[in-house]
Amino acid sequence: MWHGNDGRLVRRFSRRGCLQIGALGALGLTWPDALRGASEDGSVIPAKARSSIFVFLGGGQSHHDTLDPKPDAPAEIRGEFSAIETTVPGIHFASSVPLLAAQMKRLAVLRAVSHRDGAHEPGVAYLNTGYSFRPGHNFPGIGAVVGFERQEQSRLTGLPANVGIPDGRGGGHLGPSFNPFSVPGDPNDPKFRVQDVNLPEGFSLPRLQRRRQLAERINADFRETHVADVRTAVDRFTVQAYDMITSPQAQAAFDLSQESDQTRDRFGRTQFGQRLLLARRLVEAGVPFVSETDYEWDDHADIFPKLKQRLPVVDRGLSALIEDLDERGLLSSTLVVVLGEFGRTPKVNALRGRDHWPNAFSVLLAGGGVKGGLIVGASDEQGAYPKERPVTPEELIHSIYALLGIDPTKFLPSTSGREIQIVRDGKFIAELLG
């Protein structure tokens, strides 16, 4: 389930209706470093990111209480966390994220991201597509565009190109074929099992082959009676379901039991931490885009007790992810992005919470060619508005695509037959390259 661009909750296209064994979205593979993006002035940007882990903190995390503390502001603004030094002199984080502070040499923080969509659904759409909310328009998420652009490479592997843990932004006008492969459930649960990867209980490969032949006969009739985009999605899901089920590589990539207890403990034995570990396994195996979404950040009341429980989990998981990627030689080719749809109000409200605030908030990036130890922009003394170098969602999403070697100005086809630009009005954030 995911919020659509028109504000409704949109249920993803069902993949179990025909065969009862599930199927997948587009498959994926890494691509060469030679791919390049273009900056606003036409200069060439080396595209070092082969993959991306996109961590979305749905509801909007408080920048005051994490990446942009205001220790000199009045108590009703600075909140209950103090400011601490990071490993880069002169840069401070909130005391709630000490492990990320220790990773600052690997991080870049945009401290003046700003827009005007203060409601959840429009904000989610904006920060996942680079398009502000437009009724009747359904723009594809970043992972869907990546899946579309990597179709040729994806045919060579049994792994999806776009994985959403537990879900993610859909294919939008690209069609349901490019929806993410959804991985629901808690990987920390001993009974956790990824559907659509292993044969259903009681199935053998010969039985699966017979089922596939039956499906091909059914699909011949299905193609005659269903609209083109649905036909295409069913065909793609069916073929790729068989590829997944018969691929040892796919089965291994989703199998967290292959990780040592030490590594699993390092990420934290929590749902959030183990989902990040699964994301690392997937990009290590060749998945170009993995999104991990956490929906617990809309704290209009009693924000500080909640943050004191939640932030240590996030701090541990994210710092372990970044450090682990670096140790494995994957950070330089994996772009990590951590964001929400907006920040929270500078002033703590009467319910001891913070409300929606899109006017200025922080986004964290690491790896994928992004320079570490970097702060881009600044909010004002109260963390209310950009003080210097504001960044729009268009610029952020444009930069993500460019770092991944995808031309953000390219036009892609839609199910309506009209070509639509990947991102409009954006430009590359040149500071990210130092």
C-alpha positions in Angstrom: 0.0 0.0 0.0 1.3 3.5 -0.9 -0.1 7.0 -1.1 -0.9 7.9 -4.7 -0.4 11.3 -6.2 -4.1 12.2 -5.9 -4.0 11.6 -2.1 -5.7 8.2 -2.1 -4.2 5.0 -0.8 -3.4 3.0 -3.9 -3.3 -0.8 -3.7 -0.6 -2.3 -5.9 -1.6 -4.4 -8.8 -2.4 -8.0 -7.6 0.2 -10.5 -8.8 -1.4 -13.6 -7.4 -4.7 -13.7 -9.4 -3.5 -16.0 -12.1 -1.2 -18.6 -10.7 -1.3 -18.3 -6.9 2.5 -18.4 -6.6 3.3 -14.7 -7.0 5.5 -12.7 -9.3 7.9 -9.8 -9.4 8.4 -6.4 -10.9 11.3 -5.5 -13.1 14.5 -7.3 -12.6 17.8 -5.5 -12.1 21.6 -5.5 -12.6 24.3 -3.1 -11.9 25.6 -0.9 -14.7 29.0 0.4 -15.7 30.7 3.4 -14.1 31.0 4.9 -17.6 27.4 6.1 -17.3 27.3 9.8 -16.7 24.9 12.6 -15.9 24.9 16.2 -17.0 25.0 19.3 -14.8 23.0 22.4 -15.5 25.9 24.1 -17.3 26.4 21.0 -19.5 29.5 19.7 -17.7 29.9 16.0 -17.2 29.2 14.4 -13.8 30.9 11.0 -13.2 28.1 8.6 -12.2 29.7 6.5 -9.6 26.5 5.1 -8.0 25.6 1.7 -9.3 22.8 1.3 -6.8 20.9 3.3 -4.2 19.4 2.5 -0.8 16.6 5.0 -0.2 15.4 5.3 3.4 12.2 7.1 3.8 11.1 8.2 7.3 7.4 8.6 6.6 5.7 11.3 8.6 8.6 13.7 8.6 11.5 13.4 11.1 12.5 16.4 13.3 15.6 18.1 11.9 16.0 20.0 15.2 16.3 16.8 17.1 18.7 15.0 14.7 20.8 16.6 12.0 20.3 20.3 12.6 20.2 21.1 16.4 19.7 24.7 17.6 21.4 24.8 21.0 21.2 28.6 21.3 17.5 28.8 20.6 14.9 29.1 23.3 13.9 25.8 25.1 10.6 25.5 23.2 12.6 25.4 19.9 15.8 23.5 20.8 13.9 20.6 22.5 15.3 18.1 24.9 18.4 17.0 23.1 21.7 18.8 23.3 24.2 19.4 20.5 27.3 17.2 20.2 30.4 17.4 18.1 30.7 15.1 15.0 34.0 13.8 13.7 34.2 16.9 11.5 35.2 20.0 13.4 32.6 22.6 13.5 29.7 20.3 12.6 27.2 19.3 15.3 24.4 16.8 15.4 21.8 16.3 18.2 22.8 14.0 21.1 20.1 11.6 19.9 22.3 10.3 17.0 25.8 9.9 18.4 26.7 7.0 16.1 25.8 9.0 13.0 27.9 11.8 14.4 30.8 9.4 14.5 30.2 8.7 10.7 30.2 12.4 9.7 33.3 12.0 7.6 31.3 9.7 5.3 28.1 11.9 5.3 26.7 14.9 3.5 23.7 16.7 5.0 21.5 19.1 3.1 20.2 21.5 5.8 18.0 23.7 3.8 15.7 21.5 1.8 12.5 23.4 1.3 9.0 23.2 -0.3 5.4 24.2 0.3 3.5 20.9 0.5 2.7 20.6 4.2 0.3 17.6 3.9 1.6 14.0 4.0 0.3 12.7 0.6 1.6 15.7 -1.5 4.9 15.7 0.4 5.4 12.0 0.0 4.7 12.3 -3.7 7.1 15.3 -4.1 10.0 13.7 -2.3 9.7 10.4 -4.2 9.2 11.8 -7.7 10.5 15.3 -7.9 7.1 16.5 -9.0 4.8 18.6 -6.8 1.3 17.4 -6.2 -1.0 17.6 -9.3 -4.5 16.1 -9.1 -4.9 13.4 -11.7 -1.2 12.9 -12.3 0.6 9.8 -11.0 4.3 10.2 -11.4 6.6 7.2 -11.0 8.9 6.8 -8.0 12.7 6.8 -8.4 12.9 3.0 -8.2 10.4 2.7 -11.1 12.4 4.9 -13.3 15.6 3.0 -12.4 13.8 -0.2 -13.3 12.6 1.2 -16.6 16.1 2.4 -17.5 17.8 -0.9 -16.6 15.4 -3.3 -18.5 18.1 -4.7 -20.8 20.5 -5.5 -17.9 17.6 -6.8 -15.7 16.9 -9.7 -18.2 20.3 -11.2 -17.3 19.5 -11.9 -13.7 16.8 -13.3 -11.4 16.8 -10.3 -9.2 14.3 -7.4 -9.2 15.5 -3.9 -10.2 13.3 -2.1 -7.7 12.6 -3.5 -4.2 10.4 -1.9 -1.6 10.8 -2.9 2.0 8.0 -3.2 3.0 6.7 -1.3 0.0 7.5 1.8 -2.2 6.4 4.3 -4.7 4.7 2.6 -7.7 5.3 2.8 -11.4 2.9 5.7 -12.0 2.5 6.6 -15.6 5.2 4.0 -16.6 2.6 1.4 -15.7 2.3 -1.4 -13.1 5.1 -3.4 -14.6 7.5 -1.1 -12.8 6.0 -1.3 -9.4 8.5 -2.4 -6.7 8.8 -5.9 -5.5 7.3 -5.6 -2.1 9.0 -7.3 0.9 6.5 -7.0 3.9 7.1 -8.4 7.3 9.7 -8.2 10.0 13.1 -9.7 9.0 13.9 -9.8 12.7 11.1 -12.4 13.1 12.5 -16.0 13.1 9.5 -16.9 10.9 10.2 -14.2 8.4 10.1 -15.5 4.8 10.1 -13.6 1.5 7.3 -14.6 -0.7 7.8 -15.1 -4.4 11.4 -16.2 -4.0 11.1 -19.9 -3.0 8.8 -22.6 -4.4 5.4 -22.7 -2.5 5.2 -25.7 -0.1 4.3 -28.8 -2.0 5.6 -27.6 -5.3 8.4 -29.2 -7.3 10.1 -27.8 -10.4 8.3 -30.2 -12.8 5.0 -29.1 -11.2 6.1 -25.5 -11.6 6.9 -26.1 -15.3 3.4 -27.6 -15.8 1.9 -24.6 -14.1 3.9 -22.3 -16.3 2.6 -24.0 -19.5 -0.9 -23.6 -18.2 -0.3 -20.0 -17.5 0.9 -19.4 -21.0 -2.3 -20.8 -22.4 -4.4 -18.7 -20.0 -2.4 -15.6 -20.8 -3.2 -16.0 -24.5 -6.8 -15.4 -23.7 -6.0 -12.8 -21.1 -4.2 -10.7 -23.6 -7.3 -10.5 -25.8 -9.6 -9.1 -23.0 -7.4 -6.8 -20.9 -6.0 -3.3 -21.5 -2.4 -3.1 -22.7 -0.7 -1.9 -19.5 -2.3 -4.6 -17.4 -1.4 -7.3 -20.0 2.2 -6.1 -20.0 2.4 -6.2 -16.2 0.9 -9.7 -16.0 3.3 -11.0 -18.7 6.3 -9.4 -17.0 5.3 -10.5 -13.5 4.7 -14.1 -14.7 8.0 -14.5 -16.5 10.0 -12.9 -13.7 8.2 -14.9 -11.0 9.6 -18.1 -12.6 13.0 -16.5 -12.9 13.0 -15.6 -9.2 11.8 -19.0 -8.0 14.4 -20.8 -10.0 17.3 -18.5 -9.2 19.8 -19.5 -6.5 21.2 -16.0 -6.6 17.8 -14.5 -5.8 17.1 -16.9 -3.0 20.6 -16.2 -1.4 20.1 -12.4 -1.7 17.0 -12.5 0.4 18.3 -15.0 3.0 19.4 -13.1 6.1 20.4 -16.4 7.8 23.6 -16.3 5.7 24.7 -13.3 7.8 26.7 -13.9 10.9 25.2 -13.2 14.3 27.8 -10.5 14.8 26.7 -8.6 11.7 23.0 -9.0 12.5 23.7 -7.7 16.0 25.6 -4.8 14.6 22.6 -3.5 12.6 20.4 -4.1 15.6 17.9 -6.9 16.1 15.0 -4.6 15.2 12.7 -4.5 12.2 14.4 -1.3 11.0 17.9 -2.6 11.5 17.3 -6.0 9.8 15.5 -4.3 6.9 18.6 -2.2 6.3 20.8 -5.3 6.4 18.5 -6.9 3.9 18.9 -3.8 1.7 22.7 -4.1 1.9 22.5 -7.8 0.8 20.3 -6.8 -2.1 22.6 -4.1 -3.5 25.6 -6.4 -2.9 23.8 -9.0 -5.1 23.2 -6.4 -7.8 19.8 -4.8 -7.1 20.0 -1.2 -8.4 17.3 0.3 -6.1 16.1 -0.6 -2.7 13.7 1.6 -0.7 13.1 1.1 3.1 10.2 2.9 4.5 9.4 3.5 8.2 6.0 5.1 9.0 6.5 6.2 12.6 7.5 9.9 12.4 4.3 12.0 12.6 4.8 13.1 16.2 2.2 15.8 16.9 2.2 15.0 20.6 4.8 13.7 23.1 7.6 13.7 20.6 10.5 13.4 22.9 9.7 10.1 24.7 9.0 8.7 21.2 12.2 9.9 19.8 14.2 8.6 22.7 12.9 5.1 21.9 13.0 5.4 18.1 16.2 7.3 17.3 18.7 4.9 18.9 17.3 2.2 16.6 17.7 4.4 13.5 21.0 5.7 14.7 22.4 2.2 15.1 20.9 0.8 11.9 22.0 3.7 9.6 25.5 4.0 11.0 26.0 0.2 10.7 24.7 0.3 7.1 27.1 3.1 6.1 30.1 1.6 7.9 29.4 -1.9 6.6 29.1 -0.7 3.0 32.4 1.1 3.3 34.2 -1.9 4.8 32.9 -4.1 1.9 34.0 -1.6 -0.7 30.4 -0.8 -1.7 29.9 2.7 -0.3 31.6 4.4 -3.2 29.1 2.7 -5.6 26.0 2.8 -3.4 24.1 6.0 -2.9 22.4 6.1 0.5 19.6 8.7 0.9 17.7 9.3 4.2 14.8 11.7 4.2 11.1 12.3 5.0 8.4 14.3 3.2 9.2 17.4 5.4 10.6 18.4 8.8 8.8 19.4 12.0 7.8 22.8 13.4 10.5 24.8 15.1 8.3 25.5 18.1 7.2 22.6 20.3 3.4 22.7 20.5 1.1 22.6 23.5 0.9 18.8 23.3 4.7 18.6 23.5 4.9 17.6 19.9 6.1 19.2 16.6 3.8 19.6 13.6 4.4 19.5 9.8 7.1 21.8 8.5 8.1 21.8 4.8 9.8 25.2 4.9 13.2 23.9 6.0 14.4 20.4 6.8 17.4 18.1 6.5 18.3 15.2 4.1 21.3 12.9 4.7 23.3 11.4 1.9 26.3 9.1 1.8 28.4 7.2 -0.8 27.7 7.0 -4.5 30.3 9.7 -5.3 29.0 12.2 -2.8 31.7 13.9 -0.8 31.8 13.1 2.9 32.1 15.5 5.8 29.9 18.0 4.0 27.1 20.4 5.0 25.2 22.0 2.2 23.1 25.0 3.1 21.9 26.2 6.4 18.6 26.9 8.2 18.1 30.1 10.2 18.7 30.4 14.0 15.4 28.7 14.7 15.5 26.1 12.0 12.5 27.6 10.4 13.6 28.8 7.0 16.6 28.5 4.7 19.4 30.9 5.6 21.7 29.9 2.8 21.7 27.6 -0.2 18.1 26.3 -0.2 17.5 23.0 -2.1 14.3 22.1 -3.8 12.9 18.5 -4.1 13.5 18.9 -7.9 17.2 19.5 -7.3 17.5 16.6 -4.9 15.8 14.1 -7.2 17.6 15.4 -10.2 20.9 14.9 -8.4 20.0 11.3 -7.3 19.3 10.4 -10.9 22.5 12.0 -12.2 24.6 10.2 -9.6 23.0 7.0 -10.7 23.9 7.7 -14.3 20.4 8.4 -15.5 19.7 11.7 -17.4 17.0 13.4 -15.3 15.9 15.5 -18.3 15.1 12.5 -20.4 11.5 11.9 -21.5 10.0 8.5 -20.8 6.8 7.1 -22.3 3.6 6.9 -20.3 0.7 4.4 -20.5 -1.3 7.3 -22.1 1.1 7.4 -25.0 2.5 10.8 -24.0 6.2 11.2 -23.1 6.9 12.8 -19.8 10.2 14.2 -18.5 11.8 12.3 -15.6 12.3 15.6 -13.6 11.4 19.1 -14.6 13.0 22.3 -13.3 15.8 20.6 -11.3 19.5 21.0 -11.5 22.4 19.1 -10.0 23.6 20.1 -6.5 27.2 20.7 -7.5 28.4 20.9 -3.8 27.8 17.2 -3.4 30.9 16.5 -5.4 33.0 18.9 -3.2 
